[in-house]
Amino acid sequence: MSYQGNIRFSLLLGWCSLLTFAMVIIAVVLATGTTFRGQVQGENLFIICICFYLTDDVKNTWKPSSFLSDKSSFITFQNNLVKVKAAGIYYAYAQVTFLHRKADGEETVALVMNENIPDVKPRKLMEAQKHGIGTVSMSKVMKLMENDCVNLIVSNTSMIFSHEISNTYWGLFMLNEGC
């Protein structure tokens, strides 16, 4: 049975993603001690999000699919990097689907901060490994500072990726500004 034909597996992945996102929100609320009192004004609520999909396997070239907020100036995209314009707590997520193997090897998917930035040491924020065809999913809550740059890198290009936006993507949400 193929991966794409198994609807139960896809539903399970979707459910796990929703639970992960809920746990992240709970962790942020508990960690910051935030409580809501009185009325919440809708105009102050916004999600800063950017999502990317793969356009070139060999060069790890990503293209933004959309900016979901007018206030997305907190996050910019240039030179295949996401640049953070405001310090805060961010939620990063990624999924890469490998379809076919060209050669043997281990595929590593990593979210890297400040790679190829002069005078700044790069740092690996999260990493997942895959042996063979299938899907790699990962997510993390992290604190990013102003002018940090983030990129998703797939280290072994011996695999053929799914270019469908629902199978291979990554993105960032700003959860709390200025932490």
LUMMARGU-284783 format. One line per 5 residues: their letters; for each residue x negated, y, z of N, C-alpha, C. Coordinates in nm, 3 decimals. Layout:
N
A = X/Y/Z/X/Y/Z/X/Y/Z | ...
***
This chain:
179
MSYQG = -0.084/-0.117/0.000/0.000/0.000/0.000/-0.089/0.124/0.000 | -0.066/0.215/-0.091/-0.151/0.333/-0.102/-0.116/0.436/0.004 | -0.212/0.524/0.030/-0.193/0.629/0.130/-0.077/0.719/0.093 | -0.070/0.760/-0.036/0.033/0.854/-0.078/0.172/0.791/-0.076 | 0.181/0.659/-0.084/0.310/0.593/-0.086/0.363/0.560/0.052
NIRFS = 0.286/0.578/0.153/0.329/0.541/0.287/0.387/0.663/0.358 | 0.517/0.679/0.353/0.585/0.794/0.410/0.577/0.794/0.562 | 0.576/0.676/0.624/0.567/0.671/0.770/0.435/0.727/0.820 | 0.328/0.697/0.749/0.197/0.750/0.787/0.195/0.902/0.774 | 0.253/0.954/0.667/0.258/1.099/0.648/0.341/1.166/0.757
LLLGW = 0.453/1.105/0.792/0.535/1.160/0.901/0.460/1.156/1.033 | 0.386/1.049/1.058/0.308/1.039/1.180/0.200/1.148/1.186 | 0.133/1.173/1.073/0.033/1.280/1.069/0.097/1.415/1.097 | 0.213/1.440/1.037/0.284/1.566/1.061/0.323/1.582/1.207 | 0.376/1.476/1.267/0.416/1.479/1.407/0.295/1.504/1.497
CSLLT = 0.184/1.436/1.470/0.062/1.456/1.550/0.010/1.599/1.538 | 0.021/1.657/1.419/-0.021/1.795/1.400/0.064/1.890/1.482 | 0.195/1.868/1.483/0.284/1.952/1.563/0.254/1.939/1.712 | 0.230/1.817/1.758/0.197/1.797/1.899/0.064/1.863/1.935 | -0.033/1.854/1.845/-0.162/1.918/1.868/-0.146/2.069/1.880
FAMVI = -0.068/2.128/1.791/-0.046/2.272/1.794/0.025/2.312/1.923 | 0.123/2.234/1.967/0.193/2.262/2.092/0.098/2.255/2.211 | 0.010/2.156/2.212/-0.086/2.143/2.322/-0.184/2.260/2.324 | -0.222/2.309/2.206/-0.312/2.424/2.199/-0.244/2.547/2.260 | -0.120/2.568/2.226/-0.046/2.683/2.280/-0.034/2.670/2.431
IAVVL = -0.003/2.553/2.481/0.007/2.531/2.625/-0.127/2.558/2.692 | -0.236/2.509/2.632/-0.370/2.529/2.690/-0.406/2.677/2.696 | -0.373/2.752/2.590/-0.405/2.894/2.588/-0.324/2.968/2.694 | -0.197/2.936/2.707/-0.112/3.001/2.807/-0.164/2.970/2.948 | -0.199/2.845/2.973/-0.251/2.809/3.105/-0.387/2.871/3.132
ATGTT = -0.473/2.877/3.031/-0.608/2.930/3.050/-0.608/3.081/3.071 | -0.518/3.151/3.005/-0.516/3.297/3.017/-0.424/3.345/3.128 | -0.342/3.257/3.182/-0.250/3.296/3.289/-0.141/3.390/3.241 | -0.110/3.384/3.114/-0.009/3.472/3.057/0.130/3.430/3.101 | 0.208/3.527/3.144/0.348/3.502/3.175/0.431/3.606/3.102
FRGQV = 0.551/3.570/3.065/0.639/3.661/2.995/0.747/3.709/3.091 | 0.756/3.840/3.108/0.857/3.899/3.195/0.932/4.002/3.115 | 1.062/4.005/3.133/1.143/4.101/3.061/1.161/4.062/2.916 | 1.192/4.162/2.834/1.215/4.136/2.693/1.085/4.135/2.615 | 1.080/4.049/2.517/0.967/4.045/2.425/1.007/4.121/2.300
QGENL = 0.927/4.219/2.262/0.959/4.298/2.145/0.904/4.230/2.021 | 0.991/4.207/1.924/0.954/4.134/1.803/0.848/4.202/1.719 | 0.844/4.336/1.722/0.748/4.405/1.636/0.603/4.387/1.682 | 0.582/4.348/1.807/0.447/4.327/1.857/0.398/4.184/1.835 | 0.487/4.095/1.794/0.450/3.956/1.775/0.409/3.934/1.630
FIICI = 0.296/3.873/1.609/0.254/3.837/1.475/0.155/3.724/1.482 | 0.147/3.649/1.376/0.048/3.543/1.364/-0.050/3.585/1.256 | -0.176/3.582/1.291/-0.279/3.612/1.193/-0.331/3.479/1.144 | -0.306/3.450/1.019/-0.339/3.318/0.966/-0.396/3.332/0.827 | -0.488/3.246/0.797/-0.538/3.235/0.661/-0.560/3.087/0.634
CFYLT = -0.518/3.041/0.519/-0.530/2.900/0.483/-0.604/2.892/0.350 | -0.690/2.791/0.335/-0.771/2.776/0.215/-0.753/2.639/0.154 | -0.769/2.632/0.023/-0.770/2.503/-0.044/-0.893/2.494/-0.134 | -0.936/2.371/-0.160/-1.061/2.343/-0.232/-1.043/2.366/-0.381 | -1.140/2.438/-0.442/-1.135/2.460/-0.587/-1.250/2.393/-0.660
DDVKN = -1.360/2.360/-0.590/-1.476/2.299/-0.655/-1.544/2.203/-0.558 | -1.546/2.074/-0.592/-1.604/1.972/-0.505/-1.752/1.996/-0.476 | -1.829/2.020/-0.579/-1.974/2.024/-0.565/-2.020/2.144/-0.483 | -1.959/2.259/-0.504/-2.003/2.382/-0.438/-1.927/2.411/-0.309 | -1.835/2.325/-0.268/-1.752/2.352/-0.151/-1.688/2.490/-0.160
TWKPS = -1.630/2.521/-0.275/-1.568/2.650/-0.297/-1.423/2.646/-0.255 | -1.385/2.740/-0.169/-1.249/2.747/-0.117/-1.181/2.873/-0.168 | -1.051/2.867/-0.181/-0.973/2.981/-0.225/-0.860/3.003/-0.125 | -0.836/3.129/-0.084/-0.726/3.152/0.010/-0.592/3.127/-0.058 | -0.504/3.056/0.012/-0.372/3.031/-0.043/-0.279/3.146/-0.015
SFLSD = -0.292/3.207/0.104/-0.205/3.320/0.137/-0.249/3.384/0.267 | -0.214/3.510/0.280/-0.225/3.579/0.408/-0.082/3.593/0.458 | -0.057/3.547/0.579/0.079/3.541/0.629/0.118/3.662/0.712 | 0.033/3.762/0.722/0.065/3.877/0.805/0.004/4.002/0.745 | 0.073/4.114/0.758/0.016/4.242/0.716/-0.100/4.280/0.806
KSSFI = -0.104/4.224/0.925/-0.210/4.256/1.021/-0.329/4.163/1.001 | -0.337/4.097/0.884/-0.443/4.001/0.859/-0.578/4.068/0.836 | -0.585/4.200/0.850/-0.714/4.266/0.837/-0.810/4.224/0.947 | -0.761/4.151/1.049/-0.848/4.094/1.151/-0.934/3.982/1.093 | -0.893/3.926/0.980/-0.964/3.817/0.915/-0.979/3.854/0.769
TFQNN = -1.102/3.847/0.716/-1.123/3.873/0.574/-1.195/3.755/0.511 | -1.186/3.745/0.379/-1.249/3.637/0.305/-1.338/3.697/0.198 | -1.468/3.665/0.205/-1.562/3.711/0.103/-1.679/3.615/0.095 | -1.730/3.594/-0.025/-1.844/3.505/-0.048/-1.823/3.366/0.011 | -1.702/3.314/0.000/-1.666/3.181/0.048/-1.675/3.167/0.200
LVKVK = -1.671/3.280/0.272/-1.675/3.281/0.419/-1.556/3.359/0.474 | -1.508/3.316/0.590/-1.407/3.392/0.662/-1.481/3.479/0.762 | -1.461/3.608/0.755/-1.526/3.700/0.849/-1.421/3.748/0.949 | -1.456/3.734/1.077/-1.366/3.773/1.185/-1.392/3.920/1.217 | -1.288/4.003/1.209/-1.302/4.146/1.234/-1.269/4.183/1.378
AAGIY = -1.207/4.091/1.452/-1.169/4.120/1.591/-1.202/3.999/1.678 | -1.267/4.025/1.790/-1.298/3.917/1.884/-1.169/3.863/1.942 | -1.168/3.734/1.971/-1.050/3.674/2.030/-1.058/3.523/2.030 | -0.947/3.463/2.071/-0.936/3.318/2.071/-0.865/3.277/1.943 | -0.927/3.185/1.871/-0.877/3.139/1.742/-0.853/2.989/1.746
YAYAQ = -0.756/2.946/1.667/-0.728/2.804/1.648/-0.766/2.771/1.505 | -0.861/2.681/1.486/-0.904/2.638/1.353/-0.856/2.496/1.329 | -0.815/2.468/1.207/-0.768/2.335/1.170/-0.821/2.302/1.031 | -0.838/2.174/1.005/-0.888/2.131/0.875/-0.840/1.990/0.844 | -0.818/1.965/0.717/-0.788/1.831/0.669/-0.851/1.814/0.532
VTFLH = -0.925/1.706/0.513/-0.987/1.676/0.384/-0.950/1.533/0.349 | -0.896/1.514/0.228/-0.857/1.382/0.181/-0.954/1.337/0.072 | -1.016/1.222/0.093/-1.108/1.163/-0.003/-1.033/1.056/-0.082 | -1.039/1.065/-0.215/-0.963/0.973/-0.300/-1.046/0.857/-0.353 | -1.164/0.885/-0.405/-1.247/0.783/-0.468/-1.392/0.802/-0.427
RKADG = -1.462/0.692/-0.420/-1.604/0.696/-0.383/-1.688/0.685/-0.510 | -1.782/0.777/-0.527/-1.878/0.770/-0.637/-1.999/0.686/-0.598 | -2.040/0.694/-0.473/-2.157/0.621/-0.422/-2.137/0.596/-0.273 | -2.221/0.508/-0.218/-2.213/0.481/-0.074/-2.262/0.602/0.005 | -2.206/0.617/0.122/-2.251/0.725/0.209/-2.144/0.764/0.309
EETVA = -2.186/0.845/0.402/-2.097/0.893/0.507/-2.060/1.037/0.474 | -1.932/1.066/0.479/-1.884/1.200/0.450/-1.867/1.275/0.581 | -1.925/1.393/0.591/-1.915/1.474/0.710/-1.844/1.604/0.675 | -1.740/1.634/0.750/-1.666/1.759/0.736/-1.697/1.842/0.860 | -1.747/1.964/0.840/-1.788/2.046/0.955/-1.743/2.190/0.937
LVMNE = -1.695/2.249/1.044/-1.667/2.392/1.048/-1.791/2.458/1.108 | -1.854/2.544/1.029/-1.982/2.604/1.068/-1.965/2.755/1.081 | -2.027/2.810/1.185/-2.021/2.954/1.207/-2.156/3.016/1.172 | -2.150/3.129/1.103/-2.267/3.213/1.070/-2.372/3.140/0.987 | -2.329/3.056/0.894/-2.423/2.992/0.803/-2.459/3.091/0.691
NIPDV = -2.584/3.092/0.650/-2.636/3.180/0.545/-2.622/3.328/0.580 | -2.623/3.360/0.709/-2.621/3.499/0.753/-2.762/3.533/0.802 | -2.825/3.636/0.745/-2.962/3.670/0.786/-2.972/3.702/0.936 | -3.079/3.656/0.997/-3.112/3.683/1.138/-3.010/3.629/1.238 | -2.926/3.537/1.195/-2.828/3.477/1.286/-2.839/3.325/1.275
KPRKL = -2.848/3.259/1.388/-2.860/3.113/1.390/-2.722/3.050/1.367 | -2.709/2.962/1.267/-2.580/2.896/1.244/-2.545/2.801/1.359 | -2.416/2.781/1.380/-2.369/2.693/1.486/-2.253/2.608/1.434 | -2.260/2.479/1.459/-2.154/2.387/1.420/-2.043/2.394/1.526 | -1.922/2.431/1.484/-1.811/2.446/1.577/-1.736/2.315/1.599
MEAQK = -1.718/2.238/1.492/-1.656/2.107/1.503/-1.697/2.024/1.382 | -1.690/1.890/1.400/-1.736/1.801/1.295/-1.658/1.670/1.303 | -1.631/1.613/1.187/-1.568/1.480/1.179/-1.636/1.403/1.067 | -1.644/1.271/1.083/-1.708/1.186/0.983/-1.609/1.083/0.932 | -1.628/1.047/0.805/-1.541/0.948/0.741/-1.627/0.854/0.660
HGIGT = -1.598/0.726/0.670/-1.666/0.623/0.591/-1.564/0.567/0.493 | -1.570/0.608/0.368/-1.477/0.557/0.269/-1.363/0.652/0.241 | -1.263/0.601/0.167/-1.151/0.685/0.129/-1.056/0.704/0.247 | -0.980/0.810/0.241/-0.885/0.840/0.348/-0.888/0.988/0.383 | -0.830/1.021/0.497/-0.815/1.160/0.539/-0.887/1.186/0.670
VSMSK = -0.955/1.299/0.675/-1.019/1.347/0.798/-0.941/1.471/0.843 | -0.896/1.471/0.968/-0.826/1.587/1.025/-0.896/1.627/1.154 | -0.903/1.758/1.178/-0.962/1.806/1.302/-0.907/1.945/1.333 | -0.912/1.981/1.462/-0.869/2.114/1.504/-0.941/2.151/1.633 | -0.948/2.281/1.659/-1.019/2.327/1.778/-0.975/2.469/1.813
VMKLM = -0.969/2.496/1.942/-0.950/2.632/1.992/-1.088/2.684/2.029 | -1.121/2.804/1.983/-1.255/2.857/2.008/-1.251/3.008/2.022 | -1.351/3.060/2.088/-1.366/3.204/2.101/-1.463/3.252/1.994 | -1.419/3.348/1.914/-1.504/3.406/1.811/-1.522/3.554/1.840 | -1.639/3.604/1.809/-1.671/3.744/1.831/-1.658/3.821/1.700
ENDCV = -1.651/3.953/1.710/-1.643/4.037/1.592/-1.762/4.011/1.501 | -1.737/4.004/1.372/-1.836/3.980/1.265/-1.887/3.837/1.257 | -1.831/3.744/1.333/-1.864/3.603/1.312/-1.808/3.559/1.178 | -1.880/3.472/1.109/-1.836/3.418/0.981/-1.821/3.267/0.994 | -1.714/3.213/0.935/-1.682/3.071/0.948/-1.659/3.012/0.810
NLIVS = -1.703/2.886/0.791/-1.682/2.817/0.664/-1.670/2.668/0.690 | -1.589/2.600/0.610/-1.577/2.455/0.617/-1.667/2.394/0.511 | -1.751/2.299/0.553/-1.848/2.238/0.462/-1.829/2.087/0.462 | -1.825/2.029/0.343/-1.822/1.884/0.327/-1.961/1.845/0.280 | -2.033/1.766/0.362/-2.176/1.745/0.338/-2.208/1.647/0.227
NTSMI = -2.128/1.545/0.208/-2.159/1.444/0.108/-2.061/1.460/-0.008 | -2.112/1.494/-0.124/-2.025/1.514/-0.239/-2.016/1.389/-0.325 | -2.044/1.271/-0.267/-2.032/1.147/-0.342/-1.886/1.102/-0.349 | -1.798/1.173/-0.282/-1.656/1.139/-0.284/-1.582/1.239/-0.372 | -1.471/1.193/-0.428/-1.383/1.280/-0.504/-1.271/1.322/-0.410
FSHEI = -1.248/1.453/-0.399/-1.148/1.507/-0.307/-1.013/1.521/-0.374 | -0.911/1.520/-0.294/-0.779/1.557/-0.343/-0.772/1.709/-0.346 | -0.734/1.765/-0.460/-0.724/1.910/-0.473/-0.584/1.961/-0.442 | -0.494/1.872/-0.405/-0.359/1.917/-0.370/-0.366/1.995/-0.240 | -0.297/2.109/-0.237/-0.304/2.197/-0.121/-0.250/2.129/0.005
SNTYW = -0.166/2.029/-0.011/-0.111/1.959/0.106/-0.206/1.851/0.158 | -0.313/1.820/0.086/-0.406/1.714/0.127/-0.542/1.763/0.173 | -0.593/1.870/0.114/-0.725/1.922/0.148/-0.713/2.071/0.172 | -0.731/2.111/0.299/-0.714/2.252/0.335/-0.780/2.278/0.470 | -0.793/2.404/0.503/-0.835/2.446/0.637/-0.788/2.588/0.659
GLFML = -0.789/2.631/0.784/-0.743/2.766/0.812/-0.770/2.808/0.955 | -0.733/2.933/0.983/-0.753/2.993/1.115/-0.627/3.065/1.160 | -0.597/3.058/1.288/-0.494/3.139/1.352/-0.560/3.218/1.463 | -0.526/3.344/1.476/-0.569/3.420/1.593/-0.461/3.401/1.699 | -0.501/3.348/1.815/-0.406/3.324/1.923/-0.401/3.440/2.022
NEGC = -0.516/3.500/2.050/-0.521/3.607/2.149/-0.636/3.699/2.114 | -0.608/3.827/2.103/-0.711/3.924/2.064/-0.789/3.973/2.186 | -0.919/3.993/2.165/-1.004/4.060/2.261/-1.041/3.983/2.385 | -1.034/3.853/2.384/-1.068/3.775/2.504/-1.216/3.762/2.523
***
